């Protein structure tokens, strides 16, 4: 679990909110993207709409309470100036939420979240962003054990 959500219903509600933010981001980016990127972005927008609806329905079924979607979200100047880069960051930011659903949900919600995680990781890469070493998990390198100590050359 990466965000401190207490249960699968809450994780799915958070997922719905993030997917709705992604829908908004894609809608805003479509008019700013180069022509060659508009087709894929339109397809990704449709996928985010489906995922938002799916997360909302799954959350309700699991006693979660997804918030009413906001009418809009703040997009910073960097998003508007470089929408393709921003969409890559947006996709990467969704990955830990999928990781939470995978870690907290039971089947078939877990299978749904795994498929969504994989698709979001691919979209992250498609936009040129880094999904991280383990997509869906936030890696805190300070929590890793120390690596092996290497001997100086010729010290055997």
C-alpha positions in Angstrom: 0.0 0.0 0.0 1.4 3.4 -1.0 -1.1 6.0 0.0 -2.4 5.0 3.4 -5.9 4.2 2.1 -7.6 1.9 4.7 -9.4 -0.6 2.4 -10.3 -1.6 -1.1 -13.4 0.6 -1.2 -11.4 3.7 -0.3 -8.6 2.7 -2.8 -11.2 2.3 -5.6 -12.7 5.7 -4.7 -9.3 7.3 -4.9 -8.7 5.5 -8.2 -12.0 6.9 -9.5 -10.9 10.5 -8.5 -7.5 10.1 -10.2 -9.1 8.7 -13.4 -11.5 11.6 -13.5 -8.6 14.0 -13.2 -6.9 12.1 -16.0 -10.0 12.6 -18.2 -9.9 16.3 -17.5 -6.1 16.4 -18.3 -6.5 14.6 -21.6 -9.4 16.8 -22.6 -7.3 19.9 -21.9 -4.2 18.5 -23.7 -6.0 17.4 -26.9 -6.2 20.9 -28.2 -2.5 21.5 -27.5 -0.9 18.3 -28.7 0.8 18.0 -32.1 -1.4 16.4 -34.7 0.3 13.0 -34.6 -0.4 12.7 -30.9 -4.1 13.5 -31.0 -5.2 10.1 -32.2 -3.5 8.1 -29.4 -4.5 10.8 -26.8 -8.1 10.4 -27.9 -7.9 6.7 -27.4 -6.3 7.1 -24.0 -9.0 9.6 -23.0 -11.7 7.0 -23.8 -9.8 4.4 -21.7 -9.6 6.8 -18.8 -13.4 7.4 -19.0 -14.0 3.7 -18.9 -11.6 3.2 -16.0 -13.2 6.1 -14.0 -16.6 4.6 -14.5 -15.3 1.2 -13.5 -13.5 2.4 -10.4 -16.6 4.4 -9.3 -18.9 1.3 -9.7 -16.4 -1.0 -8.0 -15.9 1.4 -5.2 -19.7 1.6 -4.6 -20.0 -2.1 -4.7 -17.2 -2.4 -2.1 -18.9 0.2 0.2 -16.5 3.0 -0.9 -17.8 6.5 -1.4 -16.3 8.1 -4.5 -16.6 11.8 -4.4 -18.7 13.7 -6.9 -16.3 14.5 -9.8 -15.0 18.1 -9.7 -16.1 20.3 -12.6 -12.4 21.0 -13.3 -8.9 20.8 -12.0 -6.0 23.2 -11.9 -3.5 22.6 -14.7 -0.1 24.4 -14.2 1.7 26.3 -16.8 4.1 23.4 -17.4 1.1 21.2 -18.3 -0.1 23.7 -20.8 3.3 24.4 -22.3 4.3 20.7 -22.7 1.1 18.6 -22.7 2.7 15.4 -23.9 5.2 15.5 -21.1 2.4 16.4 -18.7 0.4 13.4 -19.8 3.3 11.1 -19.1 3.6 12.5 -15.6 -0.2 12.2 -15.2 0.0 8.5 -16.2 2.9 7.9 -13.9 1.1 9.5 -11.0 -1.8 7.1 -11.4 0.3 4.0 -11.0 0.6 4.0 -7.2 -3.2 4.2 -6.9 -3.5 1.1 -9.0 -0.9 -0.5 -6.8 -3.1 0.2 -3.8 -6.1 -1.4 -5.4 -4.0 -4.4 -6.3 -2.8 -4.8 -2.8 -6.2 -4.3 -1.1 -8.8 -5.7 -3.4 -10.0 -9.3 -4.0 -10.7 -10.8 -7.3 -12.2 -9.7 -9.7 -11.3 -6.1 -8.6 -7.6 -7.1 -8.3 -7.5 -8.5 -11.8 -9.2 -5.3 -13.1 -6.6 -3.2 -11.3 -3.7 -5.3 -12.6 -4.9 -4.8 -16.1 -5.3 -1.1 -15.5 -1.8 -0.9 -13.9 -0.3 -2.6 -16.9 -2.1 -0.3 -19.4 -1.2 2.9 -17.4 2.5 1.8 -17.3 2.4 1.4 -21.1 0.8 4.8 -21.6 3.5 6.3 -19.3 6.2 4.9 -21.5 4.3 5.9 -24.6 4.4 9.5 -23.5 8.1 9.2 -22.7 7.9 9.2 -18.9 9.4 6.8 -16.5 7.0 4.4 -14.8 9.7 3.6 -12.2 11.5 0.3 -11.4 8.3 -1.3 -10.0 5.2 0.4 -11.5 2.5 0.7 -8.9 4.9 0.9 -6.0 6.6 3.9 -4.6 10.2 3.0 -4.0 11.7 4.7 -1.0 15.4 4.0 -1.5 16.2 5.0 2.1 14.3 1.9 3.2 16.5 -0.4 1.1 19.2 -2.4 2.9 22.8 -1.4 2.2 24.3 -3.1 -0.8 27.3 -5.3 -0.6 30.6 -3.6 0.2 33.0 -4.0 -2.6 36.6 -4.8 -2.0 39.2 -2.5 -3.5 40.9 -4.0 -6.6 43.7 -6.5 -5.7 42.4 -6.9 -2.2 41.6 -10.7 -2.1 
